[in-house]
Amino acid sequence: MISGQFTLKTVQDDDIEDIRIWRNGQLDVLRQAEPISSSQQKKYFEHSIWPGMELERPENILLTFFEGGRRIGYGGLVHISWEHRRAEVSFLLDPTYTWDISAYSRYFSVYLSMIKMFAFSVMNLNRIYTETYDFRRKHINILESCGFEAEGRMRKHVLIDDEYFDSLIHGVINEK
């Protein structure tokens, strides 16, 4: 999928080391408890991701996000429920860009626009949703400015550095 200078492509083998490094550098915003090694990353993709890509209805569709041919992030649609036509949106940006709110906002907004088009126009899903820790205010503001509506709060849902945080659920419906 292409939008101007941005492209979403199915994750490839040469993407996974950058993804591992990005994930390990941002554990505080992920549902990943500990850093993962290169061999753990390879095993995960070999056993959990690559076989699913062969299926007509995979549980996860992971995509690499490019700007002008340069890999800048990844995400996709995960926990796909084909029966209910819904999926959770996943997104992680190269940490080089996460500290600049203007860059982060731009990249995340473009990604959300593209993933909504993919989910609704290509996959014909009815809804997509996100789970975000409540301390991620800039992330939440971008979600809401891109049409995702707050739908729920799971109180004290995650423990990070000995402190509990709420998880917020946002969703958007395919309005065809």
LUMSEBA-101537 format. One record per residue: residue in one letter; x, y, z of N, C-alpha, C, O, CB in turn. Coordinates in steps of 0.1 Angstrom, whole numbers, plus 5000, padded with zeros to 4 digits. Glycine has a CB too. Example, Ala and Ser with C-alpha at 12.3 -4.5 7.8 and 13.67 -1.06 7.14 Angstrom:
LUMSEBA-101537
<r 'a',<5132,4943,5078>,<5123,4955,5078>,<5132,4967,5078>,<5142,4967,5085>,<5113,4955,5090>>
<r 's',<5128,4978,5071>,<5137,4989,5071>,<5129,5000,5079>,<5134,5011,5080>,<5141,4994,5057>>
end
This chain:
LUMSEBA-101537
<r 'm',<5009,4988,5000>,<5000,5000,5000>,<5009,5012,5000>,<5019,5013,5008>,<4990,5000,5012>>
<r 'i',<5006,5022,4991>,<5014,5034,4990>,<5005,5046,4992>,<4994,5047,4987>,<5021,5034,4976>>
<r 's',<5010,5056,4999>,<5004,5069,5001>,<5015,5080,5000>,<5022,5082,5010>,<4996,5070,5015>>
<r 'g',<5016,5086,4989>,<5026,5096,4987>,<5040,5090,4988>,<5043,5080,4981>,<5025,5107,4997>>
<r 'q',<5048,5095,4997>,<5062,5090,4999>,<5062,5078,5009>,<5073,5073,5012>,<5071,5101,5003>>
<r 'f',<5050,5074,5014>,<5050,5064,5024>,<5045,5051,5019>,<5036,5050,5010>,<5040,5068,5036>>
<r 't',<5050,5040,5024>,<5047,5026,5019>,<5045,5017,5031>,<5053,5018,5040>,<5057,5021,5009>>
<r 'l',<5035,5008,5030>,<5034,4997,5039>,<5036,4984,5031>,<5029,4982,5021>,<5020,4997,5047>>
<r 'k',<5045,4976,5036>,<5048,4963,5029>,<5048,4952,5040>,<5051,4955,5052>,<5061,4964,5022>>
<r 't',<5044,4940,5036>,<5045,4929,5045>,<5059,4928,5051>,<5069,4929,5043>,<5041,4916,5038>>
<r 'v',<5060,4925,5064>,<5073,4924,5070>,<5081,4913,5063>,<5076,4902,5060>,<5071,4921,5085>>
<r 'q',<5094,4916,5061>,<5103,4906,5055>,<5114,4902,5065>,<5115,4909,5075>,<5109,4912,5042>>
<r 'd',<5121,4892,5061>,<5132,4887,5070>,<5142,4898,5073>,<5147,4898,5085>,<5138,4875,5064>>
<r 'd',<5145,4906,5064>,<5155,4917,5066>,<5150,4928,5075>,<5158,4937,5078>,<5161,4922,5053>>
<r 'd',<5137,4928,5078>,<5131,4939,5087>,<5132,4935,5102>,<5132,4944,5110>,<5117,4941,5083>>
<r 'i',<5133,4922,5105>,<5131,4918,5118>,<5141,4922,5129>,<5138,4923,5140>,<5129,4903,5119>>
<r 'e',<5154,4924,5124>,<5164,4928,5134>,<5161,4943,5138>,<5162,4946,5150>,<5178,4927,5128>>
<r 'd',<5158,4951,5129>,<5154,4965,5133>,<5142,4965,5142>,<5142,4973,5152>,<5152,4974,5120>>
<r 'i',<5132,4957,5139>,<5120,4956,5147>,<5124,4952,5161>,<5119,4958,5171>,<5110,4946,5141>>
<r 'r',<5133,4942,5162>,<5137,4938,5176>,<5144,4949,5183>,<5141,4951,5195>,<5147,4926,5174>>
<r 'i',<5153,4956,5177>,<5160,4967,5183>,<5150,4978,5188>,<5151,4983,5199>,<5171,4973,5174>>
<r 'w',<5140,4981,5179>,<5130,4992,5182>,<5122,4987,5194>,<5119,4995,5203>,<5121,4994,5170>>
<r 'r',<5118,4974,5194>,<5110,4969,5205>,<5118,4969,5218>,<5112,4974,5229>,<5105,4955,5202>>
<r 'n',<5130,4965,5218>,<5138,4965,5230>,<5140,4978,5236>,<5142,4980,5248>,<5151,4958,5228>>
<r 'g',<5140,4988,5227>,<5143,5002,5231>,<5130,5009,5237>,<5131,5021,5241>,<5148,5010,5220>>
<r 'q',<5119,5003,5236>,<5106,5009,5240>,<5097,5000,5248>,<5085,5000,5246>,<5099,5014,5227>>
<r 'l',<5103,4992,5257>,<5096,4983,5265>,<5085,4989,5273>,<5075,4982,5276>,<5105,4975,5274>>
<r 'd',<5086,5002,5277>,<5076,5008,5286>,<5063,5010,5279>,<5053,5013,5286>,<5082,5021,5291>>
<r 'v',<5062,5009,5266>,<5050,5011,5259>,<5044,4999,5252>,<5034,4999,5245>,<5051,5022,5248>>
<r 'l',<5051,4988,5254>,<5048,4975,5248>,<5043,4964,5258>,<5046,4965,5270>,<5059,4970,5240>>
<r 'r',<5036,4955,5253>,<5033,4943,5261>,<5044,4933,5259>,<5042,4921,5256>,<5019,4937,5257>>
<r 'q',<5056,4937,5262>,<5068,4928,5261>,<5076,4931,5274>,<5080,4942,5277>,<5077,4932,5248>>
<r 'a',<5077,4921,5282>,<5083,4922,5296>,<5098,4924,5296>,<5103,4932,5304>,<5080,4910,5304>>
<r 'e',<5105,4918,5287>,<5120,4918,5287>,<5125,4920,5273>,<5119,4917,5263>,<5125,4906,5294>>
<r 'p',<5138,4925,5272>,<5144,4925,5259>,<5145,4911,5253>,<5146,4901,5260>,<5158,4931,5260>>
<r 'i',<5144,4911,5240>,<5145,4898,5233>,<5158,4898,5225>,<5163,4908,5219>,<5133,4895,5224>>
<r 's',<5164,4886,5223>,<5176,4884,5216>,<5173,4882,5201>,<5162,4880,5197>,<5185,4872,5222>>
<r 's',<5184,4883,5193>,<5182,4880,5179>,<5177,4866,5176>,<5168,4865,5168>,<5196,4882,5171>>
<r 's',<5182,4857,5184>,<5177,4843,5181>,<5163,4841,5186>,<5155,4834,5179>,<5186,4833,5189>>
<r 'q',<5159,4848,5197>,<5145,4847,5201>,<5136,4854,5190>,<5125,4849,5187>,<5143,4854,5214>>
<r 'q',<5140,4865,5184>,<5132,4872,5174>,<5131,4862,5162>,<5120,4861,5157>,<5139,4885,5170>>
<r 'k',<5141,4856,5157>,<5141,4847,5146>,<5131,4836,5149>,<5123,4832,5140>,<5155,4842,5142>>
<r 'k',<5132,4830,5160>,<5124,4818,5164>,<5109,4823,5164>,<5100,4815,5159>,<5128,4813,5178>>
<r 'y',<5106,4835,5170>,<5093,4839,5170>,<5087,4841,5156>,<5076,4836,5153>,<5092,4853,5177>>
<r 'f',<5094,4847,5147>,<5090,4848,5133>,<5088,4835,5126>,<5079,4832,5119>,<5099,4858,5125>>
<r 'e',<5098,4826,5128>,<5098,4813,5122>,<5086,4804,5127>,<5079,4797,5119>,<5110,4805,5125>>
<r 'h',<5082,4805,5140>,<5072,4797,5145>,<5058,4804,5145>,<5048,4797,5145>,<5075,4793,5159>>
<r 's',<5058,4817,5147>,<5045,4824,5149>,<5040,4833,5137>,<5028,4835,5135>,<5046,4832,5161>>
<r 'i',<5049,4839,5130>,<5045,4848,5120>,<5046,4842,5106>,<5036,4843,5099>,<5054,4861,5121>>
<r 'w',<5058,4837,5102>,<5059,4832,5088>,<5048,4822,5084>,<5043,4822,5074>,<5073,4827,5086>>
<r 'p',<5046,4812,5093>,<5035,4802,5089>,<5022,4808,5087>,<5014,4804,5079>,<5035,4791,5100>>
<r 'g',<5018,4818,5095>,<5005,4825,5094>,<5004,4832,5081>,<4993,4834,5076>,<5003,4834,5105>>
<r 'm',<5015,4836,5075>,<5014,4844,5063>,<5009,4835,5051>,<5005,4840,5041>,<5028,4850,5060>>
<r 'e',<5010,4822,5053>,<5006,4813,5042>,<4991,4811,5043>,<4985,4806,5033>,<5013,4799,5044>>
<r 'l',<4984,4815,5054>,<4970,4812,5056>,<4962,4823,5048>,<4966,4834,5047>,<4967,4812,5071>>
<r 'e',<4950,4819,5044>,<4940,4828,5038>,<4936,4838,5049>,<4933,4850,5045>,<4928,4820,5032>>
<r 'r',<4934,4834,5061>,<4930,4842,5072>,<4940,4842,5084>,<4937,4835,5093>,<4916,4838,5077>>
<r 'p',<4950,4849,5082>,<4960,4849,5093>,<4955,4856,5106>,<4946,4864,5105>,<4973,4856,5089>>
<r 'e',<4961,4853,5117>,<4957,4859,5130>,<4964,4873,5131>,<4959,4882,5137>,<4962,4850,5142>>
<r 'n',<4975,4874,5124>,<4983,4887,5125>,<4988,4890,5111>,<4992,4882,5103>,<4995,4886,5135>>
<r 'i',<4987,4903,5107>,<4993,4908,5095>,<5003,4919,5099>,<4998,4930,5103>,<4982,4913,5084>>
<r 'l',<5016,4916,5098>,<5026,4926,5102>,<5031,4933,5090>,<5034,4927,5079>,<5037,4919,5110>>
<r 'l',<5033,4946,5091>,<5037,4955,5080>,<5048,4964,5084>,<5049,4969,5095>,<5025,4963,5075>>
<r 't',<5058,4966,5075>,<5068,4975,5077>,<5064,4988,5071>,<5059,4989,5060>,<5082,4970,5071>>
<r 'f',<5067,4999,5078>,<5064,5013,5074>,<5076,5020,5068>,<5086,5021,5075>,<5057,5021,5086>>
<r 'f',<5075,5025,5056>,<5087,5031,5049>,<5083,5045,5046>,<5072,5049,5042>,<5091,5023,5037>>
<r 'e',<5093,5054,5046>,<5092,5067,5040>,<5103,5068,5030>,<5115,5068,5033>,<5094,5079,5052>>
<r 'g',<5099,5070,5017>,<5109,5072,5007>,<5119,5060,5006>,<5130,5062,5003>,<5117,5084,5008>>
<r 'g',<5114,5048,5009>,<5122,5036,5008>,<5130,5033,5021>,<5137,5023,5022>,<5131,5037,4997>>
<r 'r',<5130,5042,5031>,<5137,5041,5043>,<5127,5035,5054>,<5117,5040,5056>,<5143,5054,5048>>
<r 'r',<5132,5024,5060>,<5124,5017,5071>,<5123,5026,5083>,<5133,5030,5089>,<5130,5003,5074>>
<r 'i',<5111,5030,5087>,<5109,5039,5098>,<5100,5034,5110>,<5100,5040,5120>,<5104,5053,5094>>
<r 'g',<5094,5023,5107>,<5085,5017,5117>,<5079,5004,5113>,<5081,4999,5102>,<5074,5027,5121>>
<r 'y',<5070,4999,5121>,<5063,4987,5117>,<5050,4986,5126>,<5049,4993,5136>,<5071,4974,5119>>
<r 'g',<5041,4978,5121>,<5029,4976,5129>,<5020,4966,5121>,<5026,4956,5115>,<5021,4989,5131>>
<r 'g',<5008,4968,5122>,<4999,4959,5114>,<4986,4957,5121>,<4981,4965,5130>,<5005,4946,5112>>
<r 'l',<4979,4947,5118>,<4967,4943,5124>,<4969,4929,5131>,<4973,4920,5124>,<4955,4942,5113>>
<r 'v',<4966,4929,5143>,<4969,4917,5151>,<4956,4913,5159>,<4946,4920,5160>,<4980,4920,5162>>
<r 'h',<4956,4900,5164>,<4945,4895,5170>,<4932,4896,5161>,<4922,4900,5166>,<4942,4902,5184>>
<r 'i',<4934,4893,5149>,<4924,4895,5139>,<4913,4884,5142>,<4915,4872,5143>,<4929,4893,5125>>
<r 's',<4900,4889,5143>,<4889,4880,5144>,<4881,4881,5131>,<4874,4891,5128>,<4879,4884,5156>>
<r 'w',<4883,4871,5123>,<4877,4871,5110>,<4862,4869,5111>,<4854,4875,5103>,<4882,4860,5101>>
<r 'e',<4858,4862,5121>,<4843,4859,5123>,<4836,4873,5127>,<4825,4875,5122>,<4841,4850,5135>>
<r 'h',<4843,4881,5135>,<4836,4894,5139>,<4841,4906,5131>,<4837,4917,5132>,<4839,4896,5153>>
<r 'r',<4851,4903,5121>,<4856,4913,5112>,<4862,4925,5120>,<4859,4937,5118>,<4845,4918,5103>>
<r 'r',<4871,4922,5130>,<4878,4932,5138>,<4892,4928,5140>,<4896,4917,5138>,<4871,4934,5151>>
<r 'a',<4901,4938,5143>,<4915,4936,5146>,<4920,4947,5154>,<4915,4958,5154>,<4923,4935,5133>>
<r 'e',<4931,4944,5162>,<4938,4954,5169>,<4949,4960,5161>,<4956,4953,5153>,<4944,4948,5183>>
<r 'v',<4950,4973,5162>,<4961,4980,5154>,<4973,4980,5162>,<4973,4983,5174>,<4956,4995,5151>>
<r 's',<4984,4977,5156>,<4998,4977,5162>,<5006,4987,5155>,<5005,4989,5143>,<5004,4963,5162>>
<r 'f',<5015,4995,5162>,<5023,5004,5156>,<5035,5007,5165>,<5034,5009,5177>,<5016,5018,5153>>
<r 'l',<5047,5008,5159>,<5059,5011,5166>,<5068,5018,5157>,<5071,5014,5146>,<5066,4999,5173>>
<r 'l',<5073,5030,5161>,<5081,5038,5152>,<5096,5037,5157>,<5099,5034,5169>,<5077,5053,5153>>
<r 'd',<5105,5038,5148>,<5119,5038,5151>,<5121,5049,5162>,<5117,5060,5160>,<5128,5041,5138>>
<r 'p',<5128,5045,5173>,<5129,5054,5184>,<5136,5067,5181>,<5135,5077,5188>,<5137,5048,5195>>
<r 't',<5143,5068,5170>,<5150,5080,5165>,<5139,5091,5164>,<5143,5103,5165>,<5157,5078,5152>>
<r 'y',<5127,5088,5160>,<5116,5097,5157>,<5106,5099,5169>,<5098,5108,5168>,<5109,5093,5145>>
<r 't',<5107,5091,5179>,<5097,5092,5189>,<5098,5104,5198>,<5088,5108,5205>,<5097,5079,5197>>
<r 'w',<5109,5110,5199>,<5111,5121,5209>,<5107,5135,5203>,<5106,5144,5210>,<5126,5122,5213>>
<r 'd',<5106,5135,5190>,<5102,5147,5183>,<5087,5146,5180>,<5082,5139,5172>,<5109,5149,5169>>
<r 'i',<5079,5154,5188>,<5064,5152,5188>,<5059,5155,5174>,<5049,5149,5170>,<5058,5161,5198>>
<r 's',<5065,5165,5167>,<5060,5168,5154>,<5062,5157,5144>,<5053,5153,5136>,<5067,5181,5149>>
<r 'a',<5074,5151,5144>,<5077,5139,5136>,<5068,5127,5140>,<5062,5121,5131>,<5092,5135,5136>>
<r 'y',<5067,5125,5153>,<5059,5113,5157>,<5044,5115,5153>,<5038,5106,5148>,<5060,5112,5173>>
<r 's',<5039,5127,5155>,<5025,5130,5151>,<5023,5128,5136>,<5013,5122,5132>,<5021,5144,5155>>
<r 'r',<5032,5133,5128>,<5031,5131,5114>,<5031,5117,5110>,<5023,5112,5102>,<5043,5139,5106>>
<r 'y',<5041,5109,5114>,<5043,5095,5110>,<5031,5087,5115>,<5026,5079,5108>,<5056,5090,5116>>
<r 'f',<5027,5089,5128>,<5016,5081,5133>,<5003,5084,5126>,<4995,5075,5123>,<5015,5083,5148>>
<r 's',<5001,5097,5123>,<4989,5100,5116>,<4988,5094,5102>,<4978,5089,5098>,<4988,5116,5115>>
<r 'v',<4999,5095,5095>,<5000,5089,5081>,<4997,5074,5083>,<4989,5068,5075>,<5013,5091,5074>>
<r 'y',<5004,5067,5092>,<5002,5053,5094>,<4988,5049,5097>,<4982,5040,5091>,<5011,5048,5106>>
<r 'l',<4981,5057,5106>,<4967,5054,5109>,<4958,5055,5097>,<4949,5047,5095>,<4963,5063,5121>>
<r 's',<4961,5065,5089>,<4953,5067,5077>,<4955,5055,5068>,<4945,5050,5062>,<4957,5080,5070>>
<r 'm',<4967,5051,5066>,<4970,5039,5057>,<4964,5026,5063>,<4959,5018,5055>,<4985,5038,5055>>
<r 'i',<4965,5024,5076>,<4961,5011,5082>,<4945,5011,5082>,<4939,5000,5080>,<4966,5010,5096>>
<r 'k',<4939,5023,5083>,<4924,5023,5082>,<4920,5019,5068>,<4910,5012,5066>,<4919,5037,5086>>
<r 'm',<4927,5025,5058>,<4923,5022,5044>,<4925,5007,5042>,<4917,5000,5035>,<4932,5030,5035>>
<r 'f',<4936,5001,5046>,<4939,4987,5044>,<4929,4979,5052>,<4923,4969,5046>,<4953,4984,5050>>
<r 'a',<4926,4982,5064>,<4916,4974,5072>,<4902,4974,5066>,<4895,4964,5065>,<4916,4979,5086>>
<r 'f',<4898,4986,5062>,<4884,4988,5058>,<4882,4985,5043>,<4872,4979,5039>,<4879,5002,5061>>
<r 's',<4891,4990,5034>,<4889,4988,5020>,<4894,4975,5015>,<4888,4969,5006>,<4896,5000,5013>>
<r 'v',<4906,4971,5020>,<4912,4959,5015>,<4907,4946,5022>,<4903,4936,5016>,<4927,4959,5016>>
<r 'm',<4907,4947,5035>,<4903,4935,5043>,<4888,4935,5046>,<4883,4925,5051>,<4911,4935,5056>>
<r 'n',<4881,4946,5044>,<4867,4947,5047>,<4863,4944,5062>,<4853,4937,5065>,<4859,4937,5038>>
<r 'l',<4872,4949,5071>,<4869,4947,5085>,<4858,4957,5089>,<4856,4967,5082>,<4881,4949,5093>>
<r 'n',<4851,4954,5100>,<4841,4963,5105>,<4846,4973,5115>,<4842,4985,5115>,<4830,4955,5112>>
<r 'r',<4856,4969,5123>,<4862,4978,5133>,<4877,4975,5135>,<4881,4963,5134>,<4854,4977,5145>>
<r 'i',<4884,4985,5139>,<4897,4983,5144>,<4899,4991,5157>,<4891,5000,5159>,<4908,4988,5134>>
<r 'y',<4908,4986,5166>,<4909,4992,5179>,<4923,4992,5184>,<4932,4985,5178>,<4900,4984,5189>>
<r 't',<4926,4999,5194>,<4939,5000,5200>,<4938,4999,5215>,<4928,5001,5221>,<4946,5013,5196>>
<r 'e',<4949,4995,5221>,<4951,4995,5236>,<4963,5004,5238>,<4974,5001,5233>,<4952,4981,5242>>
<r 't',<4962,5014,5246>,<4973,5024,5249>,<4973,5026,5264>,<4963,5028,5270>,<4971,5037,5241>>
<r 'y',<4985,5026,5269>,<4987,5030,5283>,<4984,5045,5285>,<4988,5053,5277>,<5002,5026,5288>>
<r 'd',<4977,5048,5296>,<4972,5061,5298>,<4982,5072,5299>,<4979,5084,5298>,<4963,5062,5309>>
<r 'f',<4995,5069,5302>,<5005,5079,5303>,<5010,5084,5290>,<5018,5093,5289>,<5017,5074,5311>>
<r 'r',<5005,5078,5279>,<5010,5082,5265>,<5000,5092,5259>,<4993,5089,5249>,<5010,5069,5256>>
<r 'r',<5000,5104,5265>,<4990,5114,5261>,<4992,5118,5247>,<4982,5120,5240>,<4992,5126,5270>>
<r 'k',<5004,5120,5242>,<5005,5125,5228>,<5000,5114,5218>,<4994,5117,5208>,<5020,5128,5225>>
<r 'h',<5003,5102,5222>,<4998,5090,5213>,<4983,5090,5213>,<4977,5088,5203>,<5004,5077,5219>>
<r 'i',<4977,5092,5225>,<4962,5092,5226>,<4956,5104,5218>,<4946,5102,5211>,<4958,5093,5241>>
<r 'n',<4962,5115,5219>,<4957,5127,5212>,<4958,5125,5197>,<4948,5129,5190>,<4966,5140,5215>>
<r 'i',<4968,5118,5192>,<4969,5116,5178>,<4958,5106,5174>,<4951,5107,5164>,<4983,5110,5174>>
<r 'l',<4956,5095,5181>,<4946,5085,5179>,<4932,5092,5177>,<4925,5090,5167>,<4945,5075,5190>>
<r 'e',<4929,5101,5187>,<4916,5108,5187>,<4915,5118,5175>,<4904,5119,5170>,<4914,5115,5200>>
<r 's',<4926,5124,5172>,<4925,5134,5161>,<4924,5126,5147>,<4920,5132,5137>,<4938,5142,5160>>
<r 'c',<4927,5113,5147>,<4925,5105,5135>,<4913,5097,5135>,<4911,5087,5127>,<4937,5096,5134>>
<r 'g',<4903,5100,5143>,<4890,5094,5143>,<4888,5082,5152>,<4877,5077,5152>,<4888,5089,5129>>
<r 'f',<4897,5079,5160>,<4896,5068,5170>,<4889,5074,5182>,<4893,5084,5188>,<4909,5061,5174>>
<r 'e',<4878,5067,5186>,<4870,5072,5198>,<4874,5064,5210>,<4876,5052,5210>,<4855,5071,5195>>
<r 'a',<4874,5071,5222>,<4877,5064,5234>,<4865,5055,5237>,<4853,5059,5237>,<4879,5074,5246>>
<r 'e',<4868,5043,5240>,<4857,5033,5243>,<4857,5027,5257>,<4847,5021,5261>,<4857,5022,5232>>
<r 'g',<4869,5027,5263>,<4869,5021,5276>,<4883,5023,5283>,<4893,5027,5277>,<4867,5006,5275>>
<r 'r',<4882,5020,5296>,<4894,5021,5304>,<4895,5009,5313>,<4886,5005,5320>,<4894,5034,5313>>
<r 'm',<4907,5002,5312>,<4909,4991,5321>,<4919,4996,5332>,<4930,4999,5330>,<4916,4979,5313>>
<r 'r',<4913,4997,5344>,<4920,5004,5355>,<4931,4995,5360>,<4930,4983,5362>,<4910,5007,5366>>
<r 'k',<4942,5002,5363>,<4954,4996,5368>,<4957,4982,5362>,<4958,4972,5368>,<4953,4994,5384>>
<r 'h',<4958,4983,5348>,<4959,4971,5340>,<4973,4966,5338>,<4975,4954,5336>,<4952,4974,5327>>
<r 'v',<4983,4975,5338>,<4996,4971,5336>,<5006,4976,5347>,<5003,4987,5352>,<5001,4976,5322>>
<r 'l',<5016,4968,5350>,<5025,4972,5360>,<5039,4975,5353>,<5045,4966,5347>,<5027,4961,5371>>
<r 'i',<5043,4988,5354>,<5056,4992,5348>,<5064,4999,5359>,<5060,5008,5365>,<5053,5002,5336>>
<r 'd',<5076,4994,5361>,<5085,4999,5371>,<5078,5001,5384>,<5079,5011,5391>,<5091,5013,5366>>
<r 'd',<5071,4990,5389>,<5064,4990,5402>,<5053,5000,5403>,<5049,5003,5414>,<5074,4992,5413>>
<r 'e',<5048,5005,5392>,<5036,5014,5392>,<5026,5009,5383>,<5029,5005,5371>,<5040,5028,5389>>
<r 'y',<5013,5009,5387>,<5002,5005,5379>,<4997,5016,5370>,<4996,5028,5375>,<4990,4999,5387>>
<r 'f',<4993,5013,5358>,<4987,5023,5348>,<4975,5017,5342>,<4973,5005,5341>,<4998,5027,5338>>
<r 'd',<4966,5026,5338>,<4954,5022,5331>,<4957,5019,5317>,<4966,5025,5311>,<4943,5032,5333>>
<r 's',<4949,5011,5310>,<4950,5009,5296>,<4937,5015,5290>,<4926,5012,5295>,<4952,4994,5292>>
<r 'l',<4938,5022,5279>,<4927,5028,5273>,<4924,5021,5260>,<4934,5018,5252>,<4929,5043,5271>>
<r 'i',<4912,5019,5257>,<4908,5013,5244>,<4901,5024,5236>,<4892,5031,5240>,<4898,5001,5247>>
<r 'h',<4906,5024,5223>,<4901,5034,5213>,<4897,5025,5201>,<4903,5015,5198>,<4911,5045,5209>>
<r 'g',<4886,5029,5194>,<4882,5022,5182>,<4876,5031,5172>,<4872,5042,5174>,<4872,5011,5186>>
<r 'v',<4876,5025,5160>,<4869,5032,5149>,<4862,5022,5141>,<4866,5010,5139>,<4880,5040,5140>>
<r 'i',<4850,5026,5136>,<4841,5017,5129>,<4842,5020,5114>,<4844,5031,5110>,<4827,5018,5134>>
<r 'n',<4841,5010,5105>,<4841,5011,5091>,<4827,5017,5087>,<4817,5011,5088>,<4843,4998,5083>>
<r 'e',<4827,5030,5083>,<4815,5037,5080>,<4812,5036,5065>,<4802,5042,5060>,<4816,5051,5084>>
<r 'k',<4819,5028,5058>,<4817,5026,5043>,<4812,5039,5037>,<4810,5039,5024>,<4808,5015,5040>>
end
